[in-house]
Amino acid sequence: METKRTNKNNVWNAWEYYMAARLSAENFIATITLGRAERYDILAVSPKWRTVKISVKTRYDIKYSPNIFWLWKKDENKSDTDSYYAFVRLKEFKGEPDFWIVPASVVAKITKKSYKHRIEWESVRKETKRKDTTIRNFHLKKVPWYPGDREKQIEKYKWNIWLLK
């Protein structure tokens, strides 16, 4: 039997709509930019009239790297207080997705520190200097090159729409 491949754009759109629906259920006014805004995917206004911008990062699969989300070098420098990331594991649409809403400033700090430690760790391990790239990873689980317990740092952001209010 032939298995269907899921269109990645549809997966990303599905999460944006899902997130907007969750926000609407919490009395937010949420609109999806559908690629028309470079830095965020959802613009929302909280019940207290606070405006927030949300960049959505999605993992569809549950088998291959479900705890790693791709970011870019430019994501290391976000510091505005109204910007957030929504990291979501869709679990191949088998049950309720897991999601984390993390302030952009926290993501920037962790991503920058993690990348620096990874470069150093790989250079020592492989005895060669690793080339710099613009791709960054945001890990939900502990990784060998990042000091501290990543899971504890990130756990408080799981399912936390209240942070946006």
Secondary structure, 3 states (H helix, E strand, C coil): CCCCCCCHHHHHHHHHHHHHHHHHHCCCEEEECCCCCCCCCEEEECCCCCEEEEEEEEECCCCCCCCEEEEEHHHHHCCCCCEEEEEEECHHHCCCCEEEEEEHHHHHHHHHHHHHHHHHHHHHHHCCCCCCCCEEEEECCCCCCCCCCHHHHHHCCECCHHHHC
